[in-house]
């Protein structure tokens, strides 16, 4: 039974890892639409880095139609899994009202998570916008 569980975990990890690595290769070749599809597949399988990258792609309209709400959706998924850059970008979204309503309390929540992990960018945001007053 333990061998079967290990095999399933290994195979799932390998599958989204393969999609992620293939997506990176396509991205480096400027094949953004194809890459975005593989990032989506890997993100849907639970890969936080792929979810973060999807947020980035939707923010800039790279290989996908620009969509700030969709961007925030993917940043949230990655941020909840502990992805520091996604937490910072989500904080920025709440500070600037990009894809969401301006909400300094939510911004403070996400930026603090990244700041507590040592993110220099999060520390700057925290200080610049005085987010400690919104905790």
N, C-alpha and C positions, 0 to 999 in steps of 0.2 A: 504494500500500500504506500509506504513512504517513497519507494522508488518511483511509483506512478506519479505521485504529487510532485516530486523533484523534476521528473521529466516534463510534466505539464508546465511548471513554472519556468524551466529552462527554455522550452519551446516558445512560450509566449514572449519571454524576454528577448529571445533571438529574433523572433518575427518583427517586433516593433523596432528593435535595434537595427535590423537590416533595412527596414523602411526609412528610418532616420538617416542612416549612412548613405543610402541610395539618394535620398532627398538632398543631402548636403552636396553630393557629387553633382546632381543636376543643377542645384543652385549655383555652384561654382562655374558651371558651364552656361550660366545665364538662361537656363531653361526653367524659368520661374513658375509657370503654370503647372508643369509636370511635377516640379519639386513640391509645390503647395499641396498637391493631391497626396503625395507620400507623407508629408508632414501631418496632414489631416489623419491619415490612416494610423500613423504612429501615435498621434495625440489621442485619438479615440481608443487606442489600446492602452493608454495610461502613461505615455511618455511626457513628462513635464517639460523637457527642453523643446520638444516638438510643439507643444501647446504654446509655449512662450514665443517661439519663432512664428507660429501662425498669428499671434497677436501683433507681432512686428509687421508681418506681411500685410495684414488688414489695415494697420495704421497707415502704411505708406502706399498701399495699393500695388504691391509687388507680386505679380502673377495672379492677383485676385482683384476684384473690384474694391476700391477703398470703402471701408465700413467700420467706423469707430465703435459702434455697438458690438459688432462681431469681434473686433479687436479686444475690447474689454472682457467679453465672454471668455476668450482664450487666455488672457492675462490672469483672470480670476482662477481659472482651472489650474494654471501653473503655479500661481501664488499660493493657493491652498495646499499645494504639494511641497511648498517650501522654496520655490524658485525665487531667489533674491532679486534678480533683474525684473522679473514679472511683478514682484511686490513694489519695486520702485516705480515701474511704469504705471501700475495701477494707481499708486499714490498720485502720480502726475495727472492721470486722467481725472481723478476726483478733485484735484486742485484746479485744473483748467476747465472742467466740465466737458471733457472730450469723450463723447459716447455715453456719458452719465451726467446727472445733475451735479453741480459743485457741492461737495460735501467734505468739509475739512476734518470732520470726525473720522470718516472712513479713510480719508487720506492719511491721517495720523496713525490709524490702526495698521495700515499696510506698510507705511514708511518705517514705523517703529520696528516692525518685524525684520525688515531688511537692515535697519540701523543696528539692531541688536546682534546681527550676524557680522557686523563690521563693514558694511557697505559705505564707502566714502561718499558716494552720490546720495545715499539716503541720509547721511549725517548732514550734508549740505542742505538738502531739502528741509530736513527737520529744523535746522537753525534758521534758514532763510524765511520760511513761512511760519516760524514760531509754533510748530505743530504740538509742542508740549502743552499748549493752552487748550487743545482740543481733545486731550486724552479722556 
